[in-house]
Every structure is written in structure tokens, then in C-alpha cells.
């Protein structure tokens, strides 16, 4: 058989020459087909390399090898990106040169099948026009001071930002998936008002698929989702360690005493019933209090008698000791079989003063693009907390695997737009005066509007739980 367009020559030498030519032609044709096939099916065409690096579009298959696109809606076609990026004008903050900006996508960010084991806490914010998972009117549980839309906040863009890790995509929260993962299990939020903020966010998201039953007491809030017998609990614990107002040495009765080496018994007694524990603390170390270690007064915040001499411990170091105490006690508790997740210090964004000295975050409507205006105290508290977490893991030995770190501080340092600010009440113009000095009511640049940035914490929480259960 001859290839098309070729004649078979006569004679022995002609036949030999014809065979040689035919073989070479066939080999060339096969090689060409292979090259074409490889080019057409290339797993990472050069035109898509930037897309891969910036969106983390590829993920692993179940056996750990990259096997397919994990993006939906035909995001890639012929190696070309169908989601063009659009820059948004920048702005400034605190008279610094830190720019504000966005990464705007023309349509909803596609969802991957899985995110892999990438670092969830390194990445950037992008605007997603699909909007939040609930509205301020579709959830009856939002604390009034965090219901920014009901309190008159005029902009809504802060509700639409989503977090994009560098090497993967953080899936949009799937309420049904969460309830299935937590079927028959209990998740407890323990800590301060920021813990309450996160718990209410989670409840609002889950409320959209199942209405929970309120079975709480004065000691703790308790919500049960009957479809999967999933329980969500919140227990107040300002410092995560024991607190008393009784006199200790020269620290008078009535002053808060923080016992840095004794975990808070209010939640430790209930610890065996928790499958997942989320811990939140730090901000109460700015409150007037005395620090007790080994039964002795070693320091204080906004309190210290001059005659007592030099303090042995300041508030930051006291915070570190409390973290080690609490986490070590949780991890080494013989009856606790679950996981404990330490959510790191939640950054505030007061400008021109603190909460009680006319500090403000008014007018911030977009996240910072790359670099947050640094807050030295936040950085110090975060560093102390992370160091203390590592120490607790080491102290806990084989039980240290129960402890997980949810390191949200740096990503949320960029979310200057996410706080209620003056919209913590229905008097956003601050016409109401407070106190005899006539000063306006304080702004809230610590807690988070709902819906809004705080919802991302629960996307990170769901991914942390999913990884743990999958492992």
C-alpha cells in the first residue's frame, strides 16, 4: 500500500528506495500526529500559565495527581482566560501611601471540587457579584450593632468580597455540606464578643437551609439543627482562663483578677461534649485587670499601685501565658477527642484614636489591595499568640495534633471596610449626644458587619474541618 500522492517505482533499487521513503514518511506522520495531540491536550498551555499562577485553577485528583480543570462554567477555552481582570481606582488610608483596590471579576468565581492542602491565609480579596449567602433581613439572629444595613450604612460593596488563597480556591460555604460533615456533632465557640460575631455568622448561613431550635440556657447559647442533629454552642469566656473579682494580695475586691495558669472551668467542664472547639481571645487584655500567676499578683492592665514596685508581666506577655494555659489544658484533657481551633487575633481599624477617644473607620468601602497600614499592637498580639500556640503544641506532646491554627489576622488586616463604624445603631449621623461632655457615641471598628467579612471565617472553618475529617 502506498501513501496518497506517491507512485511505486519499478526495479529492485526503485522498490528499496520506495520502501525507505515510505517508512520515513510514515514515521514523520506519526510524530506529527503525536506533537499535534500533545499540543491540543497540553495540561498547562503557555497561554494559561499566568492564569494558573494567579487563580490556582488546577487541583489534584483523588490520587494526588493533577488530572483535570477544577473550574466550572468553561473558564478556560483554548488556553484563553474568560474571566478578565479589571483594576479599580486606589485610595489611601491614614495619610499613608497604602493603596486601596480590587480585583473585579465579571461573573461569579467558579467553585473547585477541592482546595488541596494549600495555605488558606496567604492570598488576596476579590469582588464577587454573586453577593453574600444571606441578607440582613433573611437572618433573625444578627446582633443589632452588627446589622449595618438596618442601621443605615449606605454602601453594600463590603458584603461582596471573597478571599482567594494564592495556590487554590477557597470554596463558597456550602451549608448542607457543613451540616452533613457535622452530623450528630457539636461545635462550640468559646471566647469574647468576636466569637459571638463568628457564631452568629455561621448560624445565619445555616439558617438558609434549616431553621434551628434554640435550646440555650443562661450559661450558654445552644442551637440544634434537627435535620442532622448538629449542635452549635457559644460560651462566654473573656480571657479563656479563670477570672474572679475577689481580693488577691494587694489587688482589691471588685477588680477583675485573671488567673493566667488556670483554664476557665466554665467551658472546660463541658469540653468532652465538643467535637470542634473554636477559641477566641485577646481584646479583653486591654481591660482594667490584675494578672495572677502561681497565686501571686504579677502585673496588671490600667491598674498597678505605685508602692508595688515594677510589674513582672505586662498585658502582652500575660496574653501569651493564657494562650499556652488554655490550649495545653484542652489538648491534654483525656476526655476531649475532638479538635480545638485557635482563631488568631481579630484586627481592629481605629484611626485618630481608640474606641473611647473618637477613633473612626468612617468612609472605608473597599479592602486594602496588598499592604495593610500596620498596627503595632495588633502585630505584637498576633506574634505572641502564634508563638504561644506553638509552645502549647510542644507542651501537649502526642496530643498536640488536636490543636489547629486559623490564622486570620493578616488577611483581615486588609478589611478596613468591614466594620460597622458609626452604623452600630440607627443613629449613623451621631446626632445623639452621650454623657455630660456632649461627645458623640463611639464607633465600632472592631466587630464585623453581617453579612460581610466575618462570613469568610466560616468558609475557612469549614475547610479546616473538612481537611481534618478527610485526614
N, C-alpha and C positions, 0 to 999 in steps of 0.2 A: 504494500500500500504506500502510495506517495502522498506527501503533503500537498495541499492545493497550490496550484501555480508552478509545480516542479515536474519536469519530464525525466523519465528513466532513460539514461544513455545506454547505447549498445556497447558490447565488448566487455571483457573481464575487467580491464582497468577502469572502464567507464562505470561499471557496476560498483567496483570498490570505492571509486570517488563519490558515486551517488550515495552509497551507504554511509560513508563518513559524513557527508554533508547533511544527510537526513538525521543521523544521530545528533550531530551538533545543533541542528535546528530544533529538534525535539527537546534537547536539554535546555536550550535557551528559552524555549516557550514555557517549559515547566518552571524555570527560575523566575521568569517574568510574572507568571501567574502567582507564584508564592509571594513575590515582592508586593504585587498589587493587593493580594489578600491580606498580607500583614499590614500594609498601609491603611487599607479600608477598615480593618478591625483593630487598629492600634489602640491599646488600652489607655495610653496617655499621649494623644497627638500634641505636637509642639504648640499649636494654637490654643490648646486647653491648659497648658502648664500654669499660666498665671491664674486661671480660674481655679485650678486645683489648689494652688497655694493660698489663695485668698478666701475660698469658700469651704475648703475641706470637703469637696464634693464626693470624693471616693471614700468608701468604707470597706471594712473587711467582711468576707463571707463567714459562714458559721465555722468553717475550719481554719479561720485566721488568715486566709489569703484574700488579696483584693480580687474580687470576681465580677463586680457589676457596679453600674452607677447606682447611688442610693438617693438620687434626686427624682422627684416626680414632675409631672407637667411638662415633660420634654424640655428640660432646662438646657440641654446641650443638643445641638444638631450640626453634624458635620464639623465638629470641633469649634463651633462658634458659640459664644455666650449669648443667651437670650434674655438675661437679666442685666441690662446696662446699669452702671453705677452713675450716680448724679451727685455732684458736690453741692453742699448747701452753704450759704454765706456764714462766715465766722463772726464771733462776738468775743467780748472779753469779760473778765471777772476780777474783782478786787484790784482794778487798775493794772493787772498783770498782762503779759502777752500770751497767756494760755488761751488757745482758740477754742471756740465752740463750733460744732459742725455735725453733720450727719452723713450717714451712708444710706441713701434712699434707693429702695428697690421698687420697681414699677408694679410689682404684684407680690402676692404672699410668698414668703420664704418657703421653699419646699422642705418637706419633712423627710429625714432619713429613717431607715429601718432601725439603725442603732448608731450610737456615737463612738463606740470603741472605748479605749481606756485613756483618752486624751485628757489634758489638763483643762478642766472646766473653767478655770478662773483667770486665764490669760486670753484676751480677745478684744472685741470692740462691740459697740452698740450700733444697731441699725434700726431704721424706722420701718415698721411693718403695717401696711394699710389695713390688714385684716382685723386689727383692733384687739381689745382685751377679751378675756374669756368670760367676763361678767361685767355688768354695769353697776353704778352706784345705786340704781333703783331695782336691780334684779336680785340683790342680796340684802336681807333684813338685819344682818349681823354687824355691819360696819360701825365702828365707834364713831360717834358724831364728829369728833375733832379730826378724824382722818377722811371724812366724806367731803372731799374738796369741791366736787361739783355741786353738791347740795348747799355748800357754804359760799357759793358764788364765784369760784375760780373761773375766769373767762376762757382760758385755753384748755385744750384736751390732748394736745400732742404728746404730753408726758405719759399718756396711757398706752401709746403705740410702739414704744421702744422695746426691742428684744436683744438679748445678749448672744453674740456669736463667738464661741471659742475659736482660737487660731487654727486648730487641726481637725475640727469636727463641727457638727451642728448640734446644738442643744435642742432636743425635741420640744415642741409645744406641749404643754401639760395635757395629758390625757386622763381625765377624771375617772373614767371607767377602768382604765388600766391600773391607776393608783389603787382604787378600791379592791380590785382583784388581787393585786400584789399584797395588800394588807388585809386580805380576807381573814376574819377571825382574830385579827391582831390589834394591838393598842399602840398608838403613837402619842407621846407626851411632850408638850412644850413646857419647859421649866425655866423660869427666869423673870425678867423685868417686863416693862410695858412694850418693849420692842419684840419680845417673844409673843406677847398678845397680838401685836400687829401682824406677825407672820402667821399665827394660828388663824386669825380671822380671815386672812387672805386665802389660806388653804380651805377653810370651811366655805367661803364664798364660791370658790372654784368647784368644789364637790357638790355644793347645793344645786348646781345647774343640772345634775344628773340624778340626784337622790336627796330628798329632804330628811335631815337627821332629826333624831329625838333628843331633846335636852334633858339629860339625867344628872345634872350637876348638883353640887352642894355648896355650902359656904366655903368649904375647904378647897374645892377645885371645880373648875368648869369641866363638863363631860358631855360629849355629843356622840351619839351612836347612829351609824348608817346601817339600817336594818337589812338592806339588800345583800350586804356582805359581812354583817356583824363586825364592821370596822369601828373602832372607838378612837376619838380624838380628845385628848385631855390637856388642860392647862393648869399649872400650879404656880402661884406667885412665889418667887424667891429672889429678893433684891440683889443679894450678894452670892448666892449659891452655897453659902456657909452659914453656920449658926449665928443668929442675931438675938440680942437681948437689950433691954433698957435698964436692967438692974446695975447698981453701982459695982465697979471693979476697981480696987485700989483707989487712986485719986480721980478716976473717971466717974463723974457724979451720976446719980439716978436720973433717968429720963433721957440721957444721951444714948444714941444708938451705939451699941458695942458689937463689933464684927469679930467673931472668933475665927481667925484665919486657918486654924488647924482642925476645925470640927465641921464636917459637912452638914448641910441643912437637913435635919431629921424629918422635916415636913414632906419632902419628896423621897428621901432615902427609905422610909418605911414602906413606900409603895413601889419601889424600884423593881422587885421581882415580877410585877404585873406588866411591865413595859417591854414591848418588843423593839421599839425605836424610841430613843430619847434625844430631844433637841434642846441644847443648853444655850442660854443667852445671858450675858452679864457684862459689866464694865462701867456703865454710866453712873451707877449709884456710888462708885468710888469717888465721885465729885461731891457727894453729900456730906454734911457735917456728921462726923462719927469718930469713934475711937477704935483702934486696932488692938486686938488681944491675941497673944501668941504664948503658948505654954502657961496660960493663966495670968500672964502679966501684960500690962499696958505698954505697947512698944511704939505707938505712933497715933496719928490722928489726921483727919482732914477738916479744915476750917475750925479746928479745935486743938489747942495744946497749951497747958499752963506754962507760963514763963519760968516758974520756980521748978518745973520738972526737968529742966535742962534740955539737952539736944535729943530730938526724936531718933529712935533707932530705925524707923521704917516709914517711908513716905507712901502716898496712895498708890503709885505705880507698882512699887515692889510688893505692897500688900495685895494688890490685884493679882500679881503673879503667884503669890503663895496660895491664894484662894483657889485659883485655877488648878494648881497641882493637887491641892487637898481634895477638891470635888471630883476631879477626873480619876484620880487614883482610887478613891473610895468606890466610885461607880464600877470601874474596871475590875477591881479585885473582889467585889461583892460576890460570894459564892452562889447566890440565888438569882443573879442577873444573867440571863442567857442571850440578851439582845445586843444591839449596838447603840453607842452613845455618840451623837454628832455634836461637836462644838462649832456653832456658827460664830465666826470671828466678829470683832468689834464693828458695830454699825456706825459709819461716819456721819457726822452732822456737817452742816454748811452755813453756820452763822457768820455773817460779815458785819463789821463795825461794832461788835460787842457780843456778849453771850445772850442766853435766852432771857435773862433778867436785867440786862443792861442795853436794851434796844437793839440786840442783834437781829439781822434781817436776811432773808433769802428771797425777797420780793423780785418778781420780774424774770426769774430764771425759767426758761421754757424749753431748753434743749440740754442734753448732756454735753459735757466736755468731750472733745473728739479724741484726744490722745493723752494729755497730761493734766492731772488734777492740780489745782492750786493746793500746795502742800499744807497740811495741818500738822504741826509738830507733835501736838498732844495725841492726835489720832494715830500717827505713825508710831509713837512711843508705846501706846497701849497695845497696838496690834503686834508689834515686835515682842513685847513682854508676854502677850497671850500665846503666840506661836511657840516661843521658847518654852513656856510652861507646859504647853500641850506635849511637846517632845519629851520633856522631863517626866511627865506623867506616864507616857507610853513606856519609857525606860523603867520607871519605878514599878510598873504593873507586870513586867516580865512577860510570861506567856499569855497573860490576859490583856496585854496592850492592844491586841488586834480588835478588841471591842470598841476602841476609840477611833473616830473618824473626824477629820478636819474639813469644815466647809468654809473656805477662805474667801469671804465675800468683800473684804474691806477695800481692796484696791479697785475692783470693778465698780463698786458703788460710791467710791470717792468721786467718780465722774458724774454721778447723777445729782447734780446741783438743782435740777428741775423737779425732783421727785417728792419734795416735802410740802406740807400744807402751807407753810409760811403764814401769811395773815389769814388764810382761808381755813382757819381752825374753828371758826364759828360763823354764824350768819351775819356777822358784822365785819366783812372784809376790809371796809374802808376805815376801820378803827375809830369810828366816831364816838363809841362808848369809852368813857374815861374810867380808869381804875384807881382807887386809892385817893388819899388826900393830895398827893403830889400831882395829880392830873395827867400822869403819863399813860400812853395807850397800852392796851393789853399786849403781852409778849407774843412773838411769832413762834411757830413750831417748825424749826429747821432740823429736827432730829427724827421724828416719826415719818412715816411714808403715806402718801395719798393712796386711797383704794378706790378703784383699781389703779395699778401703777407699778412702779419699780419693784415693790416688795413681792409681787407675784412671781418674779424671776427666781427669788429664793426657793420657792416651792418647786419650780422646774428643776433647779439644781438638787433639791432634796429628793425628788422622785428619781432622778438619775442616780444619785448616791445609793438609794435603797435598791434600785433595780440592779446595779452592779454588785451590791453585796449579796443579794439573793441569788443572782446568777452565778456568783463565785462559790 
